[in-house]
Amino acid sequence: MRERFKIPSAVIILLERNNEGTREILLQKRQNTGYKDDWWDCAASGHVEKGESMTTAAAREAKEEIGIDVKQEDLKFSLLSHVCLDVTYSYTYFFVKNFNGEPQIKEPEKCSDLCWFPINKLPEKLIPDRKQSIIDYLDGKNYNEIGWKKIKK
């Protein structure tokens, strides 16, 4: 019998600011996670827990990972990404411009650095599916599929 309803979903927070006319995005550098360590990732991300809405999960992850308070109404849906790499995931991206607090590393065992980057000059060593999703969003897309092989007929 097939297992059903086992596709994990996660939220990804894209923290944004305008710095002297330059649109910037906050990225974190991963460490000790076992996946893409020493690569840049989005400001905060995490799994949606059982019984939790996407916006509740996003606000919780922002507080847990970078110590900021985000109101659910300040989360702007950006993109849904259906990814099939080592595992299959549904990632929901939210941009956040309004928040309270100063972003800081709250999980130093998983994150070695936080840095603002111009959104049009993302670092080369940014996790590829995250980079593609940010680019797709900036190109006006709100959905993408990454890692899927086309089925031959």
N, C-alpha and C positions, 0 to 999 in steps of 0.2 A: 504494500500500500504506500502511495506517495505521501510525503510530508507536505502539508499545506500551511500557508500563512507564516512562512519562515524567512521572508526577505527583511533584513534589518533596515530600519529607517533612521536617519540622523539629520541633525540640523547643523548648518554652518553659518556662523556670524561673520559678516563682512563689515568691520567697523570703519567708518569713513569720516574724514575731516577735510576742510578746506584750509590750506596753509599758504597764506599770501597768494591766493589765486590758483594754487595747484591742488587738484583733487588727489587726496592720499588715502591709502588703505593700510590698516594695521595687520601685520603678519607676525606669526610666532615661529620660532625655530624648534623643531621637535628633537627630543632626546629620550633614550631609554624606553621607547614604546614598542620596538620590534618592527615598526613599519616606517620607512622613509626617515629614519633618524638622521639628523643634520641637514634636513631639507626644511624649507619654509612652508608654512601652512597658513590657513586663514586664522584670524584673531582667536576664535574659539569655535569648538565644534563638539558634538557628542551625540550619543544615542538617545532616542526618544524612549522614555520608560513606559511600561504598561500603564494605561489609563491617563497618559499625559498628552496634551495637545502639542502641536509643533511650536506654537508661540510660547507656551509655558516652558517647554524644553529649552528653547533658545534663550529666554530670559534667565533660566536657571544656569545654563552652561556659561553664559556671559559672566554671571556672578562668581561661579565656581572657578573658572579658568583665568579670568583677567580682572576680577574684583569690581566690575561696574554694575550699576543698577540700570536695567532697561525696562521700560514699560512695554507691555505687549502691543499697545497701539502705536508705538514708535518703531516697531519691526516692519520693514517694507519688504514684502515678498519680492524676490528677485528672479529666482530660477529653480526649476526642478530638474535634477540630473539623475538619470537611471544608469548606473555604472555596473559593468560586469568586468572585473579584473580578477583578483584572487578570489573574491567573493562578490555577490551581487548586493548592491545597496541602492536605496533611494535617498538622495541627499536633497534637502530643501534649504536653499540659500536665502538669507535675509540680510539686507543692508540696514545699518543702524547709523544715524547721524546724531540723534539726541540720546544722551545717556548721562547718568550722574556718577561721578567718581573719576579717578585717574587710572587708566589701564596699567596693570602691573602683573607680574608673573605670580600666580597664586598656586601653581603646581610645579615647583622647580625640579621635581623629579622627572617631569615629562617635557618641560619647556626650558630651553637655555637662553632665549633672547626674545624680545619684542621690538619691532622696528616699524616705523611708518615709511611707506614707499609711494612714490608717485604712481597712480593707478595705470598710467600709460607706459610705465617703465618697471614692470614687474621683474623680480630677480629671476635669473636663469634657473636656479635650483629651487623653484617652487613646484610642489607636487603637481605632476602633469594634468591630472583630471581637474584639480582646483583651478589651475591656470586657464585651462580651456573653458571652464565654466564662467570664470570672470570675464574672459574675452567674449564669450558668447553673449553674456548679459550686456556688456558694453556695446555689442553689435545689435542689440534690440531683441535678442532671443530670450524666451522665458522657459525653454525646455531643450534638453539635449540628451543624447544617449552616447555613452563612451565605453569602448571595449567590446562591443557586440560584433560578432562576425555575421556577415550577410548569409542568409540561407540560400543555397543554390537549389534551383528547381530542376 
